[in-house]
Amino acid sequence: SEYAPSLYTQGYATSLHDGSDLYWKHDRHVAVRILLRQALPLYRRLSDADEEGREGLASCLHDLGSSYATSWATADRAVPPLREAYELRMELSARDATHEEDLANTCAELSRALLKTSRFRDAVRISEHEVRLRRRLIIADRAGHEQPLCHALLRLADGRAMAGDEAAAWRTARQAEEACQALAGRPGEPPDQIAWFLCRLAGTLSLCGRHDGRRAVRAVEPARRAVRLYRRMVDQDPSRQADLRWAVSRLATVLDRLGRHAEATDVQLRRGA
């Protein structure tokens, strides 16, 4: 049949992609990349046929870039496939708004990779796009976008601070603070998620306010709350000690930036203990 080659190609590409998901769940990213690089030319061939093929290509590129972005050593290799996935999903979402969530997810991965490779202005542009998309999805009553919005605002604030736009960085940091505090106050939110966002927020507030002590001091309370939450979790599950050490280090960094060196040293000594 004239349709047999495309059906075979589709089935083989899908099998490779599905297989990469299994390796992803076990953090075997080299195997993930091997399978996705094999699937990529098949998806390119399918993308010429119809929109479904273009969706498959965008998904494959997104997953390949995400796998590279998991490591600082390979973050630079994450940018090209994620850029291509971003452009493809821009085209798809322009024709069908149901693709906006996928586009927002690609924005998140691309901005993360750009930050890791010090392309701060590019990261800011992509993060701004993600923030607009997340807010639009929340307004449209699409559940589950409050946490990704917090992530996006934190990345946007960090990117603006690293790009040297201090006024905009601080405004975004305050928006991130408001979003994270609202998330922390929601009933039923998992404590580990709350602690992670508070710790991450402390780092962003400290970074964006590093030249103004009155601003930077806002980072102390979320950092202390994160330490308290992680300490309670360690009491129940000692395997969470790495998270507690991260939170304690974050608190020490915040205090050190404020010039409270004796307190920072004391915190680090407790971390060692």
N, C-alpha and C positions, 0 to 999 in steps of 0.2 A: 504494500500500500504506500501511496505517496506521503501519508502522514506518519509512517512508521519511524523514520529517522528522528523527527521532532519529538515524538512520544518517547522514544528511547532516550534521547538527550535529556528531556525533562525528567524522566524517572531516575536516570543516573545522577544528574545534578542534585535532585532532591535527596537521594540516598546519601551522597557525600555531605550535603549540608546537615542532614539529620544526624549523621555520624559525628560531625564536628560538635554538635550540641552535647553528645554523651561525654566527649573528652573535656568540653568546657566545664561540665559539672564536677569533674575531678581535677580541675586546674592543670590540665595537660595541654598547655597552650601551643607548644611546638607541633603536637599532633593536630590540633585545631587548625593551625595555619597550613599544614601540609594538605589536609582535606579541602579546605576552602580555596587554596590556590589551584587545586585540581578542578574544583567546581567552577571557578571563575570564567574560564574560556567557554564552558558550556552555557553558562548564563548569558554571556555576551552574545553567543549565537542565538539564544532564545529571545533576547531583548529586541532583536530586529523584527520578530514576528508579531508581538502584541504587547499590551500593557502589563499583562500578568508576567511576561518575561522580564519586563523592566522592573517590576516589583521584586522579582527574584534576584535580579542583578544588584539592585540597591541593598537588599537584605544581606546578600553574600559580601558585598563590599563593606557594609556596616560592621558585620561580625568579624571580618578579617582585620579591619582597622581597630576594632575594640580589643581584639586579642593582642595586637601589637602594643596598644596603649596601656596594657596592664603592667608593663615593665618600663622603667626609665631608660633602660638600655636600648629598647626597640621603639620608643615613643615617636622618634622621627619618622619611622617607617609607617606609623599609623596615619599620618596626615594625608598622603595622597589618596588611599582608598576611601577615607572618611570624607574628603572633599568631593570626590566623585559621587559617593552615596548622597551627600548633601545636595548636590546639583540635581541628581536624578529625583530625589524626593521633593525638591522644590517644584520640579515640573509636574510630578504626579499630584501634589497637593493643590497646585494651581487649577487642575482639572477636577479634583475630587477632594473635598475638605476632610474626608475620613482618613486621609493620609497624614494629617497634621500631627497626630501623636507620634507616628514613626519619624517624621521630620524633626520634631522636638527632641526625640531620643538621639537622633544622629547629631543634632546641634550639641547636645550634652557631651557626647563622646568626642566630637571634634574640638570643642572648646577646651576640654580636659587635655587632649593631646597637644594643642597649641600652647597652653600654659606650661606644660612640661617641657616644651622645646623653646620657651622664652619668646614666642611670637605673640606678645601681649596685646597689641592693637587688633590683630586678627581675632584673637580670643575674645576680646571685648565685643567686637562686631557680631560674632556668632552667639555669644551669651545674651546680648541684647535681643537677638532674634528669638532665642529660646524663651526668654522671660515673656516676650509678647505672646508667643504661642501658648505657654503654660497658663497665662492669665486668661487668654481667650478660651482655653479648654475648661478652666474652672468656671468662668461665666456661663459657658454652655452646659454646666452641671455634669461635666465628665469627672467622675470620682477618681481619686488616686493621684491628683496632680499637685497637692499641697506640698508633699515632701520634695518632689522634683523641682518645684518653684523655689523652695529654700536652697536646694543645691545650686540652682542657676543663679540666684541672687548672690550667694557666697562666692561663686566663681567670678561673677561679673565684678563684684567689689574688689576681689583680689587682682583681677586683670587691670582694672582701672588704676588701682594703687601702684602696681608694678609698671604701668605705662606712664606714671607720673601725673595723672589727673586726680589730684588729691581731693578737691572739692566734690567732684562727682563720685569718687570712691567712697567718701564718708556718707554722702546721701544714700548710696546703694547699701552701705554697711548698716545704716539705720533701718532701711527697708528690710534687709535680711534679718536684723535683730527682731523687728516686729513680727515677721513671718515665723521665725524659729520659736519665739516666745509663745505665739498663738498655737503652734504645733505642740510645744511642750505642755500647754495647758489643756490639750484635748483629752477627754476621758478615754481610756483604753489604749492610748499610745504606748508601745513597748518601751520599757525603761532604757534598754540599750540604744534604741533609736534616739530617745530624748537626750541621753548622755552624749551620743556621737554628735548630734546637732549643736548642743551647748559647747562642746569642746571645739568644734569647728568654728562656731560663731566667735568664741573667745579669740581664736587666732586671727580671724578676719578683722574684728574690732581693734585688736592690738596693732595689726599691720596698717590698717587705714588711719589709725589715730596716732601713729608712732611719733609724729612731730608735734603733738599737742597732748600734754599730760591729762588735761580735762576730758579729752575724748578717749584716750587710751585706757583710762581708769574704768571705763564701762566694761572692759573685757574681764575684770577680776571676778565679778560675781558669777557669770556663766562658767568660768573656768573652775571656780570653787564648787559650784553645783555639780559639774561633771565629775569632779574627783569624788564627791560624796556619793553620787549615784554608782559610779564604778566600784567604790569601796564596798557598798552594800552588795553589789553583784558578786564580787570576789568572795565575800563571806559565804555566799551560797554556792559559788562555782569557782574554785581556785584557778581554773584554766583561763579566766578572764584577766589574769594579772598583767598581761601585755597591754590590754586596754587601759588598765589603771596606770601603768607606767607612762603611757602616752599622755593621759590626762594630767598627770603630775608634772611631766616635762613641759606641757603646754602652759600650766599655771606658773612654773618657774620662769619660762620665757616672757610671759605677760608681766610678771613682777620685775624682772630684770630690765625690760624696756621702760618701765616706770621709774627706774633708778632705785628700786627697793631691793638692793643687792643682798642685804643680810637675810631678808625673807626668802628671796630666791634661792640662796645657798642652803637655808634650812630646809626648804621644800625638796631640793635635790638630794640632801642627805637622807631625808625620809624616804625618798624614792630608792636610794641604795639599800636602805634597811629593809 
